[in-house]
Amino acid sequence: MYYIGRDIKFSNPREASKDGLIGVGGDLSVERLLLAYRKGIFPWFEKEQPILWWSPDPRFVLFPEKLKVSKSMKQVLRNSDFEVTVNKDFNKVIKECSQANRNGQSGTWITHDMIEAYIQFHKLGYAKSVEVWLNSELVGGLYGVDLGNGIFCGESMFTKVSNASKVGFITFFKNSDYKLIDCQVYTNHLASLGAEDISRNEFLKQL
């Protein structure tokens, strides 16, 4: 781990600390975010903290061909009135993600600066949103980073109605040609959909 100054650079991700921390400081400029994601690094910090950059080992990922869809979820996909769109309202999705209540978390890591940075990232074509609508109301969604290398780096999702985020996730990735979805760190929700741990070295090879 090292302190990041004004130069747009990172150390080798394999030099991260045991918990995956690779650097502290820097900014959330488009240039720095691009370099980070291309090196398998992502920012994750809370409001009162400096910017923290991570490259965890193991890395939690989902190979689309291993996506698990339960029988009950298949029925929801067939019979629900959800409508799924892509990049229809990125700003709304990321703001809803920042306000979502999450088990074990008292606040959000999606700060105002993060929101502004990823909105800019989206305007330049590097970030995507998936929206889930019910009766013309946004009830779920997710966003992440697509660098055009066949890997989608998922950042966050939210749901206001049961199964909404799962419908968006499954529909989007079943209709895409990604070879890998980077889920970053373990969650029960994504594990139930087929995500698994791989080593950092294997993830960097995929990049």
C-alpha positions as CSV (number, residue, x, y, z in Angstrom):
1,M,0.0,0.0,0.0
2,Y,1.2,3.5,-0.7
3,Y,0.0,7.1,-0.6
4,I,-1.3,8.3,-4.0
5,G,-0.3,11.8,-5.0
6,R,-1.2,13.9,-8.0
7,D,0.4,11.5,-10.5
8,I,-2.0,9.2,-12.3
9,K,-0.4,5.8,-11.3
10,F,-0.9,2.8,-9.1
11,S,1.5,0.2,-7.8
12,N,1.2,-3.5,-8.8
13,P,-2.2,-4.9,-7.6
14,R,-0.3,-8.0,-6.4
15,E,1.4,-5.7,-3.8
16,A,-1.9,-5.0,-2.0
17,S,-2.2,-5.5,1.7
18,K,-3.7,-8.7,3.1
19,D,-7.2,-7.2,3.0
20,G,-6.7,-5.9,-0.5
21,L,-5.9,-2.2,0.1
22,I,-3.5,-1.0,-2.6
23,G,-3.4,2.8,-2.0
24,V,-4.8,5.8,-0.2
25,G,-5.5,9.3,-1.7
26,G,-5.5,10.6,-5.2
27,D,-8.8,11.7,-6.8
28,L,-11.7,10.4,-8.8
29,S,-10.8,11.8,-12.2
30,V,-11.8,9.9,-15.3
31,E,-8.2,9.3,-16.1
32,R,-7.5,7.8,-12.7
33,L,-10.7,5.7,-12.7
34,L,-9.8,4.3,-16.1
35,L,-6.4,3.3,-15.1
36,A,-7.7,1.7,-11.9
37,Y,-10.3,-0.5,-13.5
38,R,-7.8,-1.5,-16.2
39,K,-5.5,-2.7,-13.5
40,G,-8.2,-4.5,-11.5
41,I,-8.4,-1.8,-8.8
42,F,-11.5,0.0,-7.6
43,P,-12.3,2.9,-5.1
44,W,-14.3,2.1,-2.0
45,F,-14.5,4.4,1.0
46,E,-16.9,6.1,3.4
47,K,-17.6,9.8,3.6
48,E,-15.2,10.6,6.4
49,Q,-12.3,8.6,4.9
50,P,-9.7,9.5,2.3
51,I,-10.1,7.7,-1.1
52,L,-9.2,4.1,-0.6
53,W,-8.3,1.9,-3.5
54,W,-8.7,-1.9,-3.5
55,S,-7.7,-5.1,-5.3
56,P,-8.9,-7.9,-3.1
57,D,-7.7,-11.5,-3.1
58,P,-9.8,-13.6,-3.7
59,R,-12.0,-11.7,-6.2
60,F,-15.7,-12.4,-6.3
61,V,-16.8,-12.9,-9.9
62,L,-19.6,-14.4,-11.9
63,F,-19.1,-16.2,-15.2
64,P,-22.4,-15.6,-17.2
65,E,-22.6,-19.2,-18.3
66,K,-22.7,-20.2,-14.6
67,L,-25.6,-17.8,-13.8
68,K,-28.1,-19.6,-11.6
69,V,-31.8,-18.9,-12.1
70,S,-34.1,-20.7,-9.6
71,K,-37.5,-22.2,-10.8
72,S,-39.3,-19.5,-8.8
73,M,-37.2,-16.8,-10.4
74,K,-37.9,-18.2,-13.9
75,Q,-41.6,-17.9,-13.1
76,V,-41.1,-14.3,-12.0
77,L,-39.2,-13.5,-15.2
78,R,-42.0,-15.0,-17.3
79,N,-45.0,-13.6,-15.6
80,S,-43.9,-10.2,-14.0
81,D,-44.8,-6.8,-15.3
82,F,-41.2,-5.5,-14.9
83,E,-39.7,-3.6,-17.7
84,V,-35.8,-3.6,-18.0
85,T,-33.9,-0.8,-19.7
86,V,-30.3,0.1,-20.1
87,N,-28.8,3.6,-19.7
88,K,-32.2,5.2,-19.5
89,D,-31.6,7.0,-16.2
90,F,-28.1,6.5,-14.9
91,N,-28.3,9.5,-12.6
92,K,-31.4,8.2,-10.8
93,V,-30.0,4.7,-10.5
94,I,-26.7,5.7,-8.8
95,K,-28.6,8.1,-6.5
96,E,-31.0,5.3,-5.5
97,C,-28.1,3.0,-4.8
98,S,-26.5,5.6,-2.6
99,Q,-29.7,5.8,-0.5
100,A,-30.4,2.0,-0.2
101,N,-30.4,0.5,3.2
102,R,-28.0,-2.4,3.5
103,N,-27.6,-5.0,6.3
104,G,-24.6,-4.3,8.5
105,Q,-24.0,-0.8,7.1
106,S,-24.8,2.4,8.9
107,G,-24.1,4.7,5.9
108,T,-23.1,4.6,2.3
109,W,-19.8,4.4,0.4
110,I,-21.5,6.1,-2.6
111,T,-20.6,9.6,-1.6
112,H,-21.5,12.8,-3.4
113,D,-18.0,12.9,-5.0
114,M,-18.5,9.2,-6.1
115,I,-21.8,10.0,-7.7
116,E,-20.4,13.0,-9.6
117,A,-17.4,11.0,-10.8
118,Y,-19.4,8.1,-12.1
119,I,-22.0,10.3,-13.8
120,Q,-19.0,11.8,-15.7
121,F,-17.8,8.3,-16.3
122,H,-21.2,7.4,-17.7
123,K,-21.3,10.5,-20.0
124,L,-18.0,9.3,-21.6
125,G,-19.4,5.8,-22.1
126,Y,-17.5,3.9,-19.5
127,A,-20.3,3.4,-17.0
128,K,-23.7,1.7,-17.6
129,S,-26.9,1.5,-15.7
130,V,-29.7,-1.1,-15.8
131,E,-33.2,0.1,-14.8
132,V,-36.2,-1.9,-13.7
133,W,-39.6,-0.3,-14.0
134,L,-43.0,-1.3,-12.7
135,N,-46.0,0.8,-13.9
136,S,-43.5,3.5,-15.1
137,E,-41.9,3.7,-11.7
138,L,-38.2,3.0,-11.1
139,V,-38.2,0.1,-8.6
140,G,-34.8,-1.4,-9.0
141,G,-31.5,-1.2,-10.8
142,L,-27.8,-1.5,-10.9
143,Y,-24.7,0.2,-12.3
144,G,-21.2,-0.6,-13.2
145,V,-18.2,-0.1,-15.4
146,D,-17.7,-1.5,-18.9
147,L,-14.3,-0.9,-20.4
148,G,-15.0,-2.8,-23.6
149,N,-12.8,-5.8,-22.8
150,G,-15.7,-8.3,-22.2
151,I,-15.7,-7.6,-18.4
152,F,-18.4,-5.7,-16.6
153,C,-17.4,-4.4,-13.2
154,G,-20.5,-4.2,-11.0
155,E,-20.6,-1.4,-8.5
156,S,-24.0,-1.4,-6.7
157,M,-27.7,-2.3,-7.0
158,F,-30.9,-1.4,-5.3
159,T,-34.4,-2.7,-5.1
160,K,-37.7,-1.2,-3.8
161,V,-39.9,-4.2,-4.8
162,S,-39.2,-7.9,-4.2
163,N,-37.1,-9.4,-7.0
164,A,-36.7,-6.2,-9.0
165,S,-32.9,-6.0,-8.8
166,K,-32.6,-9.8,-9.6
167,V,-34.8,-9.3,-12.7
168,G,-32.6,-6.5,-13.9
169,F,-29.4,-8.4,-13.2
170,I,-30.5,-11.6,-14.8
171,T,-32.2,-10.0,-17.8
172,F,-29.2,-7.8,-18.5
173,F,-26.5,-10.4,-18.3
174,K,-28.5,-13.1,-20.1
175,N,-28.8,-10.7,-23.0
176,S,-25.2,-9.6,-23.1
177,D,-21.9,-11.1,-24.3
178,Y,-19.7,-10.4,-21.3
179,K,-17.2,-13.1,-20.4
180,L,-17.0,-12.1,-16.8
181,I,-18.8,-10.0,-14.2
182,D,-16.6,-8.5,-11.5
183,C,-18.7,-8.6,-8.3
184,Q,-15.6,-7.4,-6.2
185,V,-16.4,-8.9,-2.8
186,Y,-18.7,-11.7,-1.5
187,T,-22.4,-11.1,-0.9
188,N,-25.0,-13.7,-0.2
189,H,-27.2,-12.2,-2.9
190,L,-24.7,-12.6,-5.7
191,A,-23.6,-16.0,-4.4
192,S,-27.1,-17.2,-4.8
193,L,-26.9,-16.2,-8.5
194,G,-23.8,-18.2,-9.1
195,A,-20.9,-15.8,-8.2
196,E,-17.7,-17.4,-6.9
197,D,-14.3,-16.6,-5.6
198,I,-11.2,-16.7,-7.9
199,S,-7.7,-15.7,-7.1
200,R,-6.5,-12.2,-7.8
201,N,-3.9,-13.6,-10.2
202,E,-6.7,-15.4,-12.2
203,F,-8.8,-12.2,-12.3
204,L,-5.8,-10.1,-13.5
205,K,-5.3,-12.7,-16.3
206,Q,-8.9,-12.3,-17.3
207,L,-8.4,-8.5,-17.5
